[in-house]
């Protein structure tokens, strides 16, 4: 009567590769009952139960290190405790995956919206207030200084907010709109955060984009587009009897994730306005 299974036969039973069983042997997780003089591994029939335990725990996403510790201390009380620990790890991963899903939703929403944008249209509408973490003033003509400001800024922000999927923003004084290129003026970088995350940051780092009426439009980060955009914007304000009532808010809807070309980056420019009457 046959007493042992070869490594290939045990692997076929378990639905794993020979290499996996050999690796389990090498790390002392699941060793054969004996090894022949020829180096061949042989498993007894009753070892399938222990291998089943390993496969179950691995299917529950437990690490091989944790499985090894589990096998050495296995009893009902310990099993219940360790499965509870593993459940908490899974719940944490689910939370993280939901956050990643939310970020992906934001990116996809942005890039899909850009595909249908009419760059010739300006809108006048009411916007709800939003909150942003804000940097110190940045002078884009001084690259070393700008780099230092950005480095300090990002070091203060939690990664979940940096990589939230929300567009990165920029805040420029309203007077800059009189220039040909609003991107030539000093500005502050912005990262949008949900209202409930304001308490995470010191008050001096958080700025509110006020609720109110804004004129807005989309533009590519190209000098020709920017100049034409500014002219159309000024004409629109004059025709609608409106004046700028605050600073220039910008959101980068199509960023370096979507394009390697700076000229293909797309901004939404928003100006708070009020009636001249």
Buried (B, 14 or more C-beta within 10 A) or exposed (E): EEEBBBBEBBBEBBEBEBEBBEBBBEEEBBBBBEEEEEEEBBBEEEBBEBBEBBBEBBEBEBEBEBBBBBBEEEEEEEBEEBEEEBEEBEEEEEEEEEBEEEBEEBBEEBBEBBEEBEBEEBEEEEBEEBBBBBBEBBEEEEEEBBEEBBEEBBEEBBEBBEBBBBBBBBBBBBEBBEBEBBBBBBBBBBBBBEEEBBEBBEEEBBBEBBEBBBBBBBBBBBEEBBBBBBEBBEEBBEEBEBEBBBBBBBBBBBBEEBEEEEEBBBBBBBBBBEEEE
